[in-house]
Each structure stands twice: as C-alpha cells, then as structure tokens.
Amino acid sequence: MVGFRLRTGTDRTVRHFYVVRNAMDEHDARRRAARLADSLAEREAREHAALDETGTEVLLLHRDALGNWRRSAHSPGAGARPPVRPFADVRACAPG
C-alpha cells in the first residue's frame, strides 16, 4: 500500500493511499502507484490536487496465521529501502 501526500483545496495536507498487488519491491510499488494516481479518473477524484511524491509512505501488508491482514515494514520516505520481499495480494482485505 503506497501513500502520497496531497494538499486539498482548503490547503490541508492529507494522505491518499493506493493498494498495489504483488509488487516485487518498494520501488516497483511506488512506480505502479504513481502511474495509477496519474490516471485521469484518479486526478478527477482528487479534484486535480497534485501529489507530493517526496513524502511517499510504503506499507507492507501481510496475512497472519489466522488470516487477518496486518501492516508492517513501512518506509517513511522515498530514499528508505527495507528488505526486498513480495507485497501481499490484498484482494481479500475489502470489507464484506
């Protein structure tokens, strides 16, 4: 899951997250999330608020032994590099 900072029309800073399935590493997750965030539909949904990619946060999602989804191994900035490991397939974490 990759989070980008953005400024709203009222000049508030918020984080907007994108779930990236099966990324090979943090760089791949960031690249794929940025491509999704740059789509016309996403830009319109954000009312064309620009993303600040310098404050990118990457969260690793994994499933524990009981099947619950957990966050771990986050990276607070673009320069940090945690150990490379596949990101979880998070299709099943949607409510319902």
Contacts in CASP RR format, 6 or more apart in sequence:
PFRMAT RR
TARGET T0000
AUTHOR 0000-0000-0000
METHOD contacts of the structure
MODEL  1
MVGFRLRTGTDRTVRHFYVVRNAMDEHDARRRAARLADSLAEREAREHAA
LDETGTEVLLLHRDALGNWRRSAHSPGAGARPPVRPFADVRACAPG
1 17 0 8 1.000
1 18 0 8 1.000
1 19 0 8 1.000
1 20 0 8 1.000
1 58 0 8 1.000
1 59 0 8 1.000
1 61 0 8 1.000
1 71 0 8 1.000
1 90 0 8 1.000
2 17 0 8 1.000
2 18 0 8 1.000
2 20 0 8 1.000
2 29 0 8 1.000
2 30 0 8 1.000
2 32 0 8 1.000
2 33 0 8 1.000
2 34 0 8 1.000
2 56 0 8 1.000
2 57 0 8 1.000
2 58 0 8 1.000
2 59 0 8 1.000
3 15 0 8 1.000
3 16 0 8 1.000
3 17 0 8 1.000
3 18 0 8 1.000
3 33 0 8 1.000
3 56 0 8 1.000
3 57 0 8 1.000
3 58 0 8 1.000
3 59 0 8 1.000
4 15 0 8 1.000
4 16 0 8 1.000
4 17 0 8 1.000
4 18 0 8 1.000
4 33 0 8 1.000
4 34 0 8 1.000
4 37 0 8 1.000
4 51 0 8 1.000
4 52 0 8 1.000
4 53 0 8 1.000
4 55 0 8 1.000
4 56 0 8 1.000
5 13 0 8 1.000
5 14 0 8 1.000
5 15 0 8 1.000
5 16 0 8 1.000
5 51 0 8 1.000
5 52 0 8 1.000
5 54 0 8 1.000
5 55 0 8 1.000
5 56 0 8 1.000
6 13 0 8 1.000
6 14 0 8 1.000
6 15 0 8 1.000
6 16 0 8 1.000
6 46 0 8 1.000
6 49 0 8 1.000
6 50 0 8 1.000
6 51 0 8 1.000
6 52 0 8 1.000
7 13 0 8 1.000
7 14 0 8 1.000
7 49 0 8 1.000
7 50 0 8 1.000
7 52 0 8 1.000
8 14 0 8 1.000
8 49 0 8 1.000
9 47 0 8 1.000
9 49 0 8 1.000
15 57 0 8 1.000
16 37 0 8 1.000
16 46 0 8 1.000
16 51 0 8 1.000
17 59 0 8 1.000
18 33 0 8 1.000
18 36 0 8 1.000
18 37 0 8 1.000
19 61 0 8 1.000
19 90 0 8 1.000
20 28 0 8 1.000
20 29 0 8 1.000
20 32 0 8 1.000
20 33 0 8 1.000
20 36 0 8 1.000
20 87 0 8 1.000
21 87 0 8 1.000
21 89 0 8 1.000
21 90 0 8 1.000
21 91 0 8 1.000
22 86 0 8 1.000
22 87 0 8 1.000
22 89 0 8 1.000
23 29 0 8 1.000
23 32 0 8 1.000
23 86 0 8 1.000
23 87 0 8 1.000
24 84 0 8 1.000
24 86 0 8 1.000
25 84 0 8 1.000
25 85 0 8 1.000
26 58 0 8 1.000
26 75 0 8 1.000
26 80 0 8 1.000
26 81 0 8 1.000
26 82 0 8 1.000
26 84 0 8 1.000
29 58 0 8 1.000
29 87 0 8 1.000
30 53 0 8 1.000
30 56 0 8 1.000
30 58 0 8 1.000
30 78 0 8 1.000
34 51 0 8 1.000
34 53 0 8 1.000
36 42 0 8 1.000
37 43 0 8 1.000
37 51 0 8 1.000
53 78 0 8 1.000
54 77 0 8 1.000
54 78 0 8 1.000
55 76 0 8 1.000
55 77 0 8 1.000
55 78 0 8 1.000
56 75 0 8 1.000
56 77 0 8 1.000
56 78 0 8 1.000
57 74 0 8 1.000
57 75 0 8 1.000
57 76 0 8 1.000
57 77 0 8 1.000
58 74 0 8 1.000
58 75 0 8 1.000
58 82 0 8 1.000
59 71 0 8 1.000
59 72 0 8 1.000
59 73 0 8 1.000
59 74 0 8 1.000
60 71 0 8 1.000
60 72 0 8 1.000
60 73 0 8 1.000
60 74 0 8 1.000
60 82 0 8 1.000
60 85 0 8 1.000
60 87 0 8 1.000
60 88 0 8 1.000
61 69 0 8 1.000
61 70 0 8 1.000
61 71 0 8 1.000
61 72 0 8 1.000
61 87 0 8 1.000
61 88 0 8 1.000
61 90 0 8 1.000
61 93 0 8 1.000
62 69 0 8 1.000
62 70 0 8 1.000
62 72 0 8 1.000
62 88 0 8 1.000
63 69 0 8 1.000
63 70 0 8 1.000
63 88 0 8 1.000
63 92 0 8 1.000
64 70 0 8 1.000
69 88 0 8 1.000
69 90 0 8 1.000
69 92 0 8 1.000
69 93 0 8 1.000
73 82 0 8 1.000
73 83 0 8 1.000
75 81 0 8 1.000
75 82 0 8 1.000
END
